[in-house]
Amino acid sequence: MPYLPSLVLVVVGVVALVAVVIRVVGSLRHFTKASSLVGDNVGDGVGLLKARSAALGVAFAERRKDQPRVRSTDRGRQEDHRA
């Protein structure tokens, strides 16, 4: 019976280790959810920024002085220009 205190200590250590592992896994799940939400929001913002910068590039290209401006009112109706 001299092994009883050591055995109790090992069991208490295993129980404590299991409790810590369960809490760490739960925290990792919460962290994963939060990081994916942040990543989605950042990705949406980056996509919006790219779209805005592309729109500005198109607008600046249309406003260049070396290109003639086409007035949209001179085009007429689409139905009138059928081939």
PyMOL Python script that loads the backbone (N, CA, C, O; Angstrom):
from pymol import cmd

cmd.read_pdbstr("""\
ATOM      1  N   MET A   1       0.791  -1.205   0.000  1.00  0.00           N
ATOM      2  CA  MET A   1       0.000   0.000   0.000  1.00  0.00           C
ATOM      3  C   MET A   1       0.835   1.272   0.000  1.00  0.00           C
ATOM      4  O   MET A   1       0.271   2.360   0.125  1.00  0.00           O
ATOM      5  N   PRO A   2       2.121   1.183  -0.131  1.00  0.00           N
ATOM      6  CA  PRO A   2       2.899   2.421  -0.147  1.00  0.00           C
ATOM      7  C   PRO A   2       2.705   3.208  -1.446  1.00  0.00           C
ATOM      8  O   PRO A   2       3.119   4.363  -1.545  1.00  0.00           O
ATOM      9  N   TYR A   3       2.072   2.576  -2.440  1.00  0.00           N
ATOM     10  CA  TYR A   3       1.869   3.267  -3.722  1.00  0.00           C
ATOM     11  C   TYR A   3       0.586   4.085  -3.759  1.00  0.00           C
ATOM     12  O   TYR A   3       0.353   4.794  -4.738  1.00  0.00           O
ATOM     13  N   LEU A   4      -0.244   4.013  -2.744  1.00  0.00           N
ATOM     14  CA  LEU A   4      -1.539   4.692  -2.737  1.00  0.00           C
ATOM     15  C   LEU A   4      -1.398   6.214  -2.845  1.00  0.00           C
ATOM     16  O   LEU A   4      -2.121   6.804  -3.648  1.00  0.00           O
ATOM     17  N   PRO A   5      -0.522   6.889  -2.098  1.00  0.00           N
ATOM     18  CA  PRO A   5      -0.405   8.352  -2.263  1.00  0.00           C
ATOM     19  C   PRO A   5       0.072   8.750  -3.660  1.00  0.00           C
ATOM     20  O   PRO A   5      -0.378   9.757  -4.206  1.00  0.00           O
ATOM     21  N   SER A   6       0.966   7.975  -4.230  1.00  0.00           N
ATOM     22  CA  SER A   6       1.440   8.283  -5.582  1.00  0.00           C
ATOM     23  C   SER A   6       0.329   8.086  -6.605  1.00  0.00           C
ATOM     24  O   SER A   6       0.195   8.880  -7.536  1.00  0.00           O
ATOM     25  N   LEU A   7      -0.464   7.038  -6.437  1.00  0.00           N
ATOM     26  CA  LEU A   7      -1.563   6.762  -7.342  1.00  0.00           C
ATOM     27  C   LEU A   7      -2.624   7.861  -7.272  1.00  0.00           C
ATOM     28  O   LEU A   7      -3.164   8.273  -8.298  1.00  0.00           O
ATOM     29  N   VAL A   8      -2.916   8.325  -6.078  1.00  0.00           N
ATOM     30  CA  VAL A   8      -3.888   9.416  -5.906  1.00  0.00           C
ATOM     31  C   VAL A   8      -3.350  10.687  -6.570  1.00  0.00           C
ATOM     32  O   VAL A   8      -4.099  11.420  -7.216  1.00  0.00           O
ATOM     33  N   LEU A   9      -2.083  10.935  -6.411  1.00  0.00           N
ATOM     34  CA  LEU A   9      -1.470  12.121  -7.026  1.00  0.00           C
ATOM     35  C   LEU A   9      -1.526  12.045  -8.549  1.00  0.00           C
ATOM     36  O   LEU A   9      -1.782  13.057  -9.202  1.00  0.00           O
ATOM     37  N   VAL A  10      -1.296  10.881  -9.121  1.00  0.00           N
ATOM     38  CA  VAL A  10      -1.365  10.705 -10.575  1.00  0.00           C
ATOM     39  C   VAL A  10      -2.792  10.907 -11.055  1.00  0.00           C
ATOM     40  O   VAL A  10      -2.996  11.558 -12.079  1.00  0.00           O
ATOM     41  N   VAL A  11      -3.781  10.376 -10.358  1.00  0.00           N
ATOM     42  CA  VAL A  11      -5.184  10.538 -10.749  1.00  0.00           C
ATOM     43  C   VAL A  11      -5.589  12.007 -10.681  1.00  0.00           C
ATOM     44  O   VAL A  11      -6.247  12.505 -11.594  1.00  0.00           O
ATOM     45  N   VAL A  12      -5.211  12.698  -9.627  1.00  0.00           N
ATOM     46  CA  VAL A  12      -5.523  14.129  -9.504  1.00  0.00           C
ATOM     47  C   VAL A  12      -4.843  14.911 -10.623  1.00  0.00           C
ATOM     48  O   VAL A  12      -5.439  15.841 -11.166  1.00  0.00           O
ATOM     49  N   GLY A  13      -3.641  14.565 -10.970  1.00  0.00           N
ATOM     50  CA  GLY A  13      -2.935  15.239 -12.062  1.00  0.00           C
ATOM     51  C   GLY A  13      -3.603  15.003 -13.405  1.00  0.00           C
ATOM     52  O   GLY A  13      -3.706  15.930 -14.208  1.00  0.00           O
ATOM     53  N   VAL A  14      -4.058  13.786 -13.668  1.00  0.00           N
ATOM     54  CA  VAL A  14      -4.736  13.475 -14.929  1.00  0.00           C
ATOM     55  C   VAL A  14      -6.061  14.219 -15.008  1.00  0.00           C
ATOM     56  O   VAL A  14      -6.407  14.748 -16.064  1.00  0.00           O
ATOM     57  N   VAL A  15      -6.813  14.271 -13.899  1.00  0.00           N
ATOM     58  CA  VAL A  15      -8.083  15.000 -13.884  1.00  0.00           C
ATOM     59  C   VAL A  15      -7.844  16.488 -14.133  1.00  0.00           C
ATOM     60  O   VAL A  15      -8.587  17.116 -14.888  1.00  0.00           O
ATOM     61  N   ALA A  16      -6.830  17.049 -13.514  1.00  0.00           N
ATOM     62  CA  ALA A  16      -6.512  18.462 -13.725  1.00  0.00           C
ATOM     63  C   ALA A  16      -6.093  18.711 -15.175  1.00  0.00           C
ATOM     64  O   ALA A  16      -6.472  19.720 -15.770  1.00  0.00           O
ATOM     65  N   LEU A  17      -5.318  17.798 -15.735  1.00  0.00           N
ATOM     66  CA  LEU A  17      -4.888  17.940 -17.126  1.00  0.00           C
ATOM     67  C   LEU A  17      -6.081  17.883 -18.074  1.00  0.00           C
ATOM     68  O   LEU A  17      -6.149  18.669 -19.019  1.00  0.00           O
ATOM     69  N   VAL A  18      -7.008  16.983 -17.844  1.00  0.00           N
ATOM     70  CA  VAL A  18      -8.200  16.879 -18.683  1.00  0.00           C
ATOM     71  C   VAL A  18      -9.018  18.169 -18.585  1.00  0.00           C
ATOM     72  O   VAL A  18      -9.508  18.666 -19.599  1.00  0.00           O
ATOM     73  N   ALA A  19      -9.168  18.709 -17.386  1.00  0.00           N
ATOM     74  CA  ALA A  19      -9.929  19.956 -17.203  1.00  0.00           C
ATOM     75  C   ALA A  19      -9.269  21.103 -17.962  1.00  0.00           C
ATOM     76  O   ALA A  19      -9.959  21.900 -18.598  1.00  0.00           O
ATOM     77  N   VAL A  20      -7.971  21.194 -17.903  1.00  0.00           N
ATOM     78  CA  VAL A  20      -7.254  22.266 -18.609  1.00  0.00           C
ATOM     79  C   VAL A  20      -7.388  22.091 -20.110  1.00  0.00           C
ATOM     80  O   VAL A  20      -7.598  23.072 -20.823  1.00  0.00           O
ATOM     81  N   VAL A  21      -7.274  20.870 -20.608  1.00  0.00           N
ATOM     82  CA  VAL A  21      -7.388  20.613 -22.044  1.00  0.00           C
ATOM     83  C   VAL A  21      -8.780  20.980 -22.544  1.00  0.00           C
ATOM     84  O   VAL A  21      -8.919  21.559 -23.622  1.00  0.00           O
ATOM     85  N   ILE A  22      -9.813  20.648 -21.769  1.00  0.00           N
ATOM     86  CA  ILE A  22     -11.181  20.982 -22.171  1.00  0.00           C
ATOM     87  C   ILE A  22     -11.366  22.495 -22.257  1.00  0.00           C
ATOM     88  O   ILE A  22     -11.992  22.981 -23.199  1.00  0.00           O
ATOM     89  N   ARG A  23     -10.844  23.235 -21.310  1.00  0.00           N
ATOM     90  CA  ARG A  23     -10.968  24.700 -21.343  1.00  0.00           C
ATOM     91  C   ARG A  23     -10.181  25.303 -22.502  1.00  0.00           C
ATOM     92  O   ARG A  23     -10.640  26.253 -23.136  1.00  0.00           O
ATOM     93  N   VAL A  24      -9.015  24.763 -22.780  1.00  0.00           N
ATOM     94  CA  VAL A  24      -8.196  25.278 -23.886  1.00  0.00           C
ATOM     95  C   VAL A  24      -8.882  25.011 -25.220  1.00  0.00           C
ATOM     96  O   VAL A  24      -8.881  25.877 -26.095  1.00  0.00           O
ATOM     97  N   VAL A  25      -9.462  23.840 -25.390  1.00  0.00           N
ATOM     98  CA  VAL A  25     -10.160  23.517 -26.636  1.00  0.00           C
ATOM     99  C   VAL A  25     -11.367  24.436 -26.810  1.00  0.00           C
ATOM    100  O   VAL A  25     -11.623  24.909 -27.917  1.00  0.00           O
ATOM    101  N   GLY A  26     -12.108  24.694 -25.742  1.00  0.00           N
ATOM    102  CA  GLY A  26     -13.237  25.622 -25.814  1.00  0.00           C
ATOM    103  C   GLY A  26     -12.794  27.024 -26.185  1.00  0.00           C
ATOM    104  O   GLY A  26     -13.433  27.688 -27.002  1.00  0.00           O
ATOM    105  N   SER A  27     -11.714  27.471 -25.591  1.00  0.00           N
ATOM    106  CA  SER A  27     -11.193  28.803 -25.915  1.00  0.00           C
ATOM    107  C   SER A  27     -10.720  28.872 -27.365  1.00  0.00           C
ATOM    108  O   SER A  27     -10.912  29.891 -28.029  1.00  0.00           O
ATOM    109  N   LEU A  28     -10.110  27.812 -27.858  1.00  0.00           N
ATOM    110  CA  LEU A  28      -9.666  27.787 -29.245  1.00  0.00           C
ATOM    111  C   LEU A  28     -10.848  27.840 -30.211  1.00  0.00           C
ATOM    112  O   LEU A  28     -10.752  28.456 -31.273  1.00  0.00           O
ATOM    113  N   ARG A  29     -11.953  27.203 -29.854  1.00  0.00           N
ATOM    114  CA  ARG A  29     -13.146  27.267 -30.701  1.00  0.00           C
ATOM    115  C   ARG A  29     -13.662  28.698 -30.774  1.00  0.00           C
ATOM    116  O   ARG A  29     -13.992  29.191 -31.853  1.00  0.00           O
ATOM    117  N   HIS A  30     -13.730  29.364 -29.624  1.00  0.00           N
ATOM    118  CA  HIS A  30     -14.186  30.755 -29.615  1.00  0.00           C
ATOM    119  C   HIS A  30     -13.236  31.650 -30.406  1.00  0.00           C
ATOM    120  O   HIS A  30     -13.673  32.532 -31.145  1.00  0.00           O
ATOM    121  N   PHE A  31     -11.943  31.418 -30.247  1.00  0.00           N
ATOM    122  CA  PHE A  31     -10.959  32.205 -30.984  1.00  0.00           C
ATOM    123  C   PHE A  31     -11.085  31.979 -32.484  1.00  0.00           C
ATOM    124  O   PHE A  31     -10.977  32.923 -33.266  1.00  0.00           O
ATOM    125  N   THR A  32     -11.312  30.739 -32.886  1.00  0.00           N
ATOM    126  CA  THR A  32     -11.456  30.430 -34.314  1.00  0.00           C
ATOM    127  C   THR A  32     -12.673  31.118 -34.899  1.00  0.00           C
ATOM    128  O   THR A  32     -12.605  31.661 -36.001  1.00  0.00           O
ATOM    129  N   LYS A  33     -13.794  31.104 -34.174  1.00  0.00           N
ATOM    130  CA  LYS A  33     -14.999  31.792 -34.652  1.00  0.00           C
ATOM    131  C   LYS A  33     -14.756  33.284 -34.787  1.00  0.00           C
ATOM    132  O   LYS A  33     -15.112  33.889 -35.798  1.00  0.00           O
ATOM    133  N   ALA A  34     -14.151  33.876 -33.767  1.00  0.00           N
ATOM    134  CA  ALA A  34     -13.904  35.318 -33.792  1.00  0.00           C
ATOM    135  C   ALA A  34     -12.926  35.687 -34.905  1.00  0.00           C
ATOM    136  O   ALA A  34     -13.128  36.685 -35.596  1.00  0.00           O
ATOM    137  N   SER A  35     -11.885  34.905 -35.084  1.00  0.00           N
ATOM    138  CA  SER A  35     -10.909  35.236 -36.119  1.00  0.00           C
ATOM    139  C   SER A  35     -11.500  35.076 -37.514  1.00  0.00           C
ATOM    140  O   SER A  35     -11.141  35.827 -38.421  1.00  0.00           O
ATOM    141  N   SER A  36     -12.400  34.111 -37.703  1.00  0.00           N
ATOM    142  CA  SER A  36     -13.017  33.978 -39.020  1.00  0.00           C
ATOM    143  C   SER A  36     -13.959  35.148 -39.293  1.00  0.00           C
ATOM    144  O   SER A  36     -14.047  35.614 -40.429  1.00  0.00           O
ATOM    145  N   LEU A  37     -14.664  35.629 -38.269  1.00  0.00           N
ATOM    146  CA  LEU A  37     -15.520  36.797 -38.456  1.00  0.00           C
ATOM    147  C   LEU A  37     -14.689  38.033 -38.794  1.00  0.00           C
ATOM    148  O   LEU A  37     -15.051  38.815 -39.673  1.00  0.00           O
ATOM    149  N   VAL A  38     -13.586  38.198 -38.096  1.00  0.00           N
ATOM    150  CA  VAL A  38     -12.710  39.340 -38.377  1.00  0.00           C
ATOM    151  C   VAL A  38     -12.128  39.212 -39.778  1.00  0.00           C
ATOM    152  O   VAL A  38     -12.052  40.199 -40.509  1.00  0.00           O
ATOM    153  N   GLY A  39     -11.723  38.023 -40.152  1.00  0.00           N
ATOM    154  CA  GLY A  39     -11.182  37.809 -41.499  1.00  0.00           C
ATOM    155  C   GLY A  39     -12.208  38.097 -42.575  1.00  0.00           C
ATOM    156  O   GLY A  39     -11.876  38.668 -43.614  1.00  0.00           O
ATOM    157  N   ASP A  40     -13.459  37.707 -42.337  1.00  0.00           N
ATOM    158  CA  ASP A  40     -14.507  38.000 -43.312  1.00  0.00           C
ATOM    159  C   ASP A  40     -14.727  39.497 -43.445  1.00  0.00           C
ATOM    160  O   ASP A  40     -14.868  40.012 -44.554  1.00  0.00           O
ATOM    161  N   ASN A  41     -14.758  40.196 -42.320  1.00  0.00           N
ATOM    162  CA  ASN A  41     -14.966  41.650 -42.366  1.00  0.00           C
ATOM    163  C   ASN A  41     -13.804  42.360 -43.050  1.00  0.00           C
ATOM    164  O   ASN A  41     -14.007  43.289 -43.832  1.00  0.00           O
ATOM    165  N   VAL A  42     -12.593  41.919 -42.753  1.00  0.00           N
ATOM    166  CA  VAL A  42     -11.422  42.527 -43.399  1.00  0.00           C
ATOM    167  C   VAL A  42     -11.432  42.223 -44.893  1.00  0.00           C
ATOM    168  O   VAL A  42     -11.119  43.092 -45.706  1.00  0.00           O
ATOM    169  N   GLY A  43     -11.789  40.995 -45.256  1.00  0.00           N
ATOM    170  CA  GLY A  43     -11.859  40.633 -46.673  1.00  0.00           C
ATOM    171  C   GLY A  43     -12.902  41.448 -47.414  1.00  0.00           C
ATOM    172  O   GLY A  43     -12.677  41.872 -48.547  1.00  0.00           O
ATOM    173  N   ASP A  44     -14.058  41.672 -46.768  1.00  0.00           N
ATOM    174  CA  ASP A  44     -15.084  42.504 -47.390  1.00  0.00           C
ATOM    175  C   ASP A  44     -14.585  43.931 -47.582  1.00  0.00           C
ATOM    176  O   ASP A  44     -14.816  44.546 -48.623  1.00  0.00           O
ATOM    177  N   GLY A  45     -13.901  44.449 -46.572  1.00  0.00           N
ATOM    178  CA  GLY A  45     -13.372  45.809 -46.678  1.00  0.00           C
ATOM    179  C   GLY A  45     -12.319  45.932 -47.767  1.00  0.00           C
ATOM    180  O   GLY A  45     -12.281  46.922 -48.497  1.00  0.00           O
ATOM    181  N   VAL A  46     -11.461  44.918 -47.872  1.00  0.00           N
ATOM    182  CA  VAL A  46     -10.429  44.942 -48.909  1.00  0.00           C
ATOM    183  C   VAL A  46     -11.063  44.851 -50.291  1.00  0.00           C
ATOM    184  O   VAL A  46     -10.634  45.534 -51.221  1.00  0.00           O
ATOM    185  N   GLY A  47     -12.084  44.010 -50.426  1.00  0.00           N
ATOM    186  CA  GLY A  47     -12.770  43.909 -51.711  1.00  0.00           C
ATOM    187  C   GLY A  47     -13.442  45.208 -52.096  1.00  0.00           C
ATOM    188  O   GLY A  47     -13.399  45.620 -53.255  1.00  0.00           O
ATOM    189  N   LEU A  48     -14.065  45.855 -51.118  1.00  0.00           N
ATOM    190  CA  LEU A  48     -14.705  47.140 -51.381  1.00  0.00           C
ATOM    191  C   LEU A  48     -13.672  48.199 -51.766  1.00  0.00           C
ATOM    192  O   LEU A  48     -13.908  49.006 -52.664  1.00  0.00           O
ATOM    193  N   LEU A  49     -12.538  48.190 -51.088  1.00  0.00           N
ATOM    194  CA  LEU A  49     -11.479  49.141 -51.418  1.00  0.00           C
ATOM    195  C   LEU A  49     -10.939  48.895 -52.823  1.00  0.00           C
ATOM    196  O   LEU A  49     -10.672  49.848 -53.555  1.00  0.00           O
ATOM    197  N   LYS A  50     -10.775  47.637 -53.206  1.00  0.00           N
ATOM    198  CA  LYS A  50     -10.309  47.331 -54.561  1.00  0.00           C
ATOM    199  C   LYS A  50     -11.326  47.787 -55.605  1.00  0.00           C
ATOM    200  O   LYS A  50     -10.955  48.329 -56.646  1.00  0.00           O
ATOM    201  N   ALA A  51     -12.605  47.567 -55.322  1.00  0.00           N
ATOM    202  CA  ALA A  51     -13.640  47.984 -56.267  1.00  0.00           C
ATOM    203  C   ALA A  51     -13.672  49.504 -56.409  1.00  0.00           C
ATOM    204  O   ALA A  51     -13.834  50.029 -57.511  1.00  0.00           O
ATOM    205  N   ARG A  52     -13.517  50.199 -55.298  1.00  0.00           N
ATOM    206  CA  ARG A  52     -13.518  51.669 -55.365  1.00  0.00           C
ATOM    207  C   ARG A  52     -12.307  52.195 -56.120  1.00  0.00           C
ATOM    208  O   ARG A  52     -12.421  53.130 -56.912  1.00  0.00           O
ATOM    209  N   SER A  53     -11.150  51.595 -55.873  1.00  0.00           N
ATOM    210  CA  SER A  53      -9.959  52.071 -56.576  1.00  0.00           C
ATOM    211  C   SER A  53     -10.047  51.747 -58.067  1.00  0.00           C
ATOM    212  O   SER A  53      -9.568  52.522 -58.896  1.00  0.00           O
ATOM    213  N   ALA A  54     -10.651  50.614 -58.415  1.00  0.00           N
ATOM    214  CA  ALA A  54     -10.837  50.293 -59.829  1.00  0.00           C
ATOM    215  C   ALA A  54     -11.810  51.274 -60.479  1.00  0.00           C
ATOM    216  O   ALA A  54     -11.605  51.699 -61.616  1.00  0.00           O
ATOM    217  N   ALA A  55     -12.857  51.627 -59.761  1.00  0.00           N
ATOM    218  CA  ALA A  55     -13.813  52.605 -60.290  1.00  0.00           C
ATOM    219  C   ALA A  55     -13.150  53.959 -60.477  1.00  0.00           C
ATOM    220  O   ALA A  55     -13.421  54.652 -61.459  1.00  0.00           O
ATOM    221  N   LEU A  56     -12.291  54.341 -59.553  1.00  0.00           N
ATOM    222  CA  LEU A  56     -11.563  55.600 -59.719  1.00  0.00           C
ATOM    223  C   LEU A  56     -10.624  55.532 -60.921  1.00  0.00           C
ATOM    224  O   LEU A  56     -10.489  56.507 -61.660  1.00  0.00           O
ATOM    225  N   GLY A  57      -9.980  54.395 -61.115  1.00  0.00           N
ATOM    226  CA  GLY A  57      -9.109  54.245 -62.278  1.00  0.00           C
ATOM    227  C   GLY A  57      -9.880  54.381 -63.577  1.00  0.00           C
ATOM    228  O   GLY A  57      -9.397  55.004 -64.523  1.00  0.00           O
ATOM    229  N   VAL A  58     -11.083  53.800 -63.636  1.00  0.00           N
ATOM    230  CA  VAL A  58     -11.914  53.919 -64.827  1.00  0.00           C
ATOM    231  C   VAL A  58     -12.355  55.361 -65.013  1.00  0.00           C
ATOM    232  O   VAL A  58     -12.344  55.878 -66.130  1.00  0.00           O
ATOM    233  N   ALA A  59     -12.743  56.012 -63.924  1.00  0.00           N
ATOM    234  CA  ALA A  59     -13.197  57.399 -64.021  1.00  0.00           C
ATOM    235  C   ALA A  59     -12.068  58.313 -64.496  1.00  0.00           C
ATOM    236  O   ALA A  59     -12.283  59.192 -65.330  1.00  0.00           O
ATOM    237  N   PHE A  60     -10.866  58.102 -63.961  1.00  0.00           N
ATOM    238  CA  PHE A  60      -9.737  58.934 -64.400  1.00  0.00           C
ATOM    239  C   PHE A  60      -9.381  58.644 -65.855  1.00  0.00           C
ATOM    240  O   PHE A  60      -9.023  59.558 -66.599  1.00  0.00           O
ATOM    241  N   ALA A  61      -9.476  57.397 -66.261  1.00  0.00           N
ATOM    242  CA  ALA A  61      -9.170  57.059 -67.655  1.00  0.00           C
ATOM    243  C   ALA A  61     -10.182  57.693 -68.596  1.00  0.00           C
ATOM    244  O   ALA A  61      -9.830  58.109 -69.700  1.00  0.00           O
ATOM    245  N   GLU A  62     -11.428  57.769 -68.169  1.00  0.00           N
ATOM    246  CA  GLU A  62     -12.448  58.393 -69.009  1.00  0.00           C
ATOM    247  C   GLU A  62     -12.288  59.903 -69.088  1.00  0.00           C
ATOM    248  O   GLU A  62     -12.737  60.520 -70.054  1.00  0.00           O
ATOM    249  N   ARG A  63     -11.660  60.505 -68.094  1.00  0.00           N
ATOM    250  CA  ARG A  63     -11.529  61.958 -68.052  1.00  0.00           C
ATOM    251  C   ARG A  63     -10.233  62.460 -68.694  1.00  0.00           C
ATOM    252  O   ARG A  63      -9.965  63.662 -68.681  1.00  0.00           O
ATOM    253  N   ARG A  64      -9.445  61.573 -69.241  1.00  0.00           N
ATOM    254  CA  ARG A  64      -8.195  62.017 -69.856  1.00  0.00           C
ATOM    255  C   ARG A  64      -8.501  62.931 -71.031  1.00  0.00           C
ATOM    256  O   ARG A  64      -9.499  62.753 -71.729  1.00  0.00           O
ATOM    257  N   LYS A  65      -7.651  63.887 -71.236  1.00  0.00           N
ATOM    258  CA  LYS A  65      -7.884  64.883 -72.272  1.00  0.00           C
ATOM    259  C   LYS A  65      -7.573  64.349 -73.664  1.00  0.00           C
ATOM    260  O   LYS A  65      -8.112  64.863 -74.644  1.00  0.00           O
ATOM    261  N   ASP A  66      -6.724  63.338 -73.781  1.00  0.00           N
ATOM    262  CA  ASP A  66      -6.362  62.833 -75.101  1.00  0.00           C
ATOM    263  C   ASP A  66      -7.446  61.945 -75.706  1.00  0.00           C
ATOM    264  O   ASP A  66      -7.358  61.575 -76.877  1.00  0.00           O
ATOM    265  N   GLN A  67      -8.461  61.602 -74.924  1.00  0.00           N
ATOM    266  CA  GLN A  67      -9.549  60.788 -75.444  1.00  0.00           C
ATOM    267  C   GLN A  67     -10.788  61.668 -75.631  1.00  0.00           C
ATOM    268  O   GLN A  67     -11.125  62.452 -74.743  1.00  0.00           O
ATOM    269  N   PRO A  68     -11.458  61.550 -76.756  1.00  0.00           N
ATOM    270  CA  PRO A  68     -12.675  62.338 -76.941  1.00  0.00           C
ATOM    271  C   PRO A  68     -13.779  61.821 -76.024  1.00  0.00           C
ATOM    272  O   PRO A  68     -13.910  60.616 -75.809  1.00  0.00           O
ATOM    273  N   ARG A  69     -14.564  62.742 -75.490  1.00  0.00           N
ATOM    274  CA  ARG A  69     -15.662  62.369 -74.618  1.00  0.00           C
ATOM    275  C   ARG A  69     -16.881  62.016 -75.447  1.00  0.00           C
ATOM    276  O   ARG A  69     -17.205  62.698 -76.419  1.00  0.00           O
ATOM    277  N   VAL A  70     -17.538  60.965 -75.060  1.00  0.00           N
ATOM    278  CA  VAL A  70     -18.748  60.536 -75.737  1.00  0.00           C
ATOM    279  C   VAL A  70     -19.911  60.888 -74.826  1.00  0.00           C
ATOM    280  O   VAL A  70     -19.966  60.465 -73.671  1.00  0.00           O
ATOM    281  N   ARG A  71     -20.827  61.657 -75.357  1.00  0.00           N
ATOM    282  CA  ARG A  71     -21.974  62.040 -74.542  1.00  0.00           C
ATOM    283  C   ARG A  71     -22.996  60.919 -74.586  1.00  0.00           C
ATOM    284  O   ARG A  71     -23.300  60.388 -75.654  1.00  0.00           O
ATOM    285  N   SER A  72     -23.512  60.571 -73.453  1.00  0.00           N
ATOM    286  CA  SER A  72     -24.452  59.462 -73.389  1.00  0.00           C
ATOM    287  C   SER A  72     -25.799  59.834 -74.004  1.00  0.00           C
ATOM    288  O   SER A  72     -26.561  58.942 -74.380  1.00  0.00           O
ATOM    289  N   THR A  73     -26.114  61.124 -74.117  1.00  0.00           N
ATOM    290  CA  THR A  73     -27.410  61.523 -74.679  1.00  0.00           C
ATOM    291  C   THR A  73     -27.414  61.425 -76.195  1.00  0.00           C
ATOM    292  O   THR A  73     -28.486  61.452 -76.799  1.00  0.00           O
ATOM    293  N   ASP A  74     -26.237  61.310 -76.841  1.00  0.00           N
ATOM    294  CA  ASP A  74     -26.166  61.235 -78.295  1.00  0.00           C
ATOM    295  C   ASP A  74     -26.333  59.813 -78.817  1.00  0.00           C
ATOM    296  O   ASP A  74     -26.406  59.614 -80.029  1.00  0.00           O
ATOM    297  N   ARG A  75     -26.395  58.831 -77.942  1.00  0.00           N
ATOM    298  CA  ARG A  75     -26.434  57.446 -78.383  1.00  0.00           C
ATOM    299  C   ARG A  75     -27.836  57.033 -78.850  1.00  0.00           C
ATOM    300  O   ARG A  75     -27.960  56.110 -79.655  1.00  0.00           O
ATOM    301  N   GLY A  76     -28.851  57.670 -78.381  1.00  0.00           N
ATOM    302  CA  GLY A  76     -30.201  57.268 -78.746  1.00  0.00           C
ATOM    303  C   GLY A  76     -30.629  56.036 -77.985  1.00  0.00           C
ATOM    304  O   GLY A  76     -29.996  55.651 -77.002  1.00  0.00           O
ATOM    305  N   ARG A  77     -31.693  55.423 -78.432  1.00  0.00           N
ATOM    306  CA  ARG A  77     -32.182  54.213 -77.780  1.00  0.00           C
ATOM    307  C   ARG A  77     -31.487  53.005 -78.338  1.00  0.00           C
ATOM    308  O   ARG A  77     -31.078  53.001 -79.500  1.00  0.00           O
ATOM    309  N   GLN A  78     -31.346  51.986 -77.538  1.00  0.00           N
ATOM    310  CA  GLN A  78     -30.694  50.760 -77.996  1.00  0.00           C
ATOM    311  C   GLN A  78     -31.512  50.090 -79.090  1.00  0.00           C
ATOM    312  O   GLN A  78     -30.941  49.497 -80.004  1.00  0.00           O
ATOM    313  N   GLU A  79     -32.820  50.171 -79.018  1.00  0.00           N
ATOM    314  CA  GLU A  79     -33.663  49.509 -80.000  1.00  0.00           C
ATOM    315  C   GLU A  79     -33.475  50.100 -81.396  1.00  0.00           C
ATOM    316  O   GLU A  79     -33.706  49.410 -82.389  1.00  0.00           O
ATOM    317  N   ASP A  80     -33.062  51.355 -81.489  1.00  0.00           N
ATOM    318  CA  ASP A  80     -32.887  52.014 -82.769  1.00  0.00           C
ATOM    319  C   ASP A  80     -31.626  51.572 -83.494  1.00  0.00           C
ATOM    320  O   ASP A  80     -31.502  51.800 -84.697  1.00  0.00           O
ATOM    321  N   HIS A  81     -30.675  50.938 -82.784  1.00  0.00           N
ATOM    322  CA  HIS A  81     -29.370  50.607 -83.383  1.00  0.00           C
ATOM    323  C   HIS A  81     -29.206  49.109 -83.555  1.00  0.00           C
ATOM    324  O   HIS A  81     -28.100  48.597 -83.388  1.00  0.00           O
ATOM    325  N   ARG A  82     -30.250  48.403 -83.876  1.00  0.00           N
ATOM    326  CA  ARG A  82     -30.139  46.962 -84.083  1.00  0.00           C
ATOM    327  C   ARG A  82     -29.486  46.675 -85.439  1.00  0.00           C
ATOM    328  O   ARG A  82     -29.683  47.411 -86.406  1.00  0.00           O
ATOM    329  N   ALA A  83     -28.724  45.618 -85.489  1.00  0.00           N
ATOM    330  CA  ALA A  83     -28.052  45.272 -86.738  1.00  0.00           C
ATOM    331  C   ALA A  83     -28.850  44.262 -87.528  1.00  0.00           C
ATOM    332  O   ALA A  83     -28.431  43.857 -88.612  1.00  0.00           O
TER     333      ALA A  83
END
""", "prot")
cmd.dss("prot")
cmd.show_as("cartoon", "prot")
cmd.util.cbc("prot")
cmd.orient("prot")
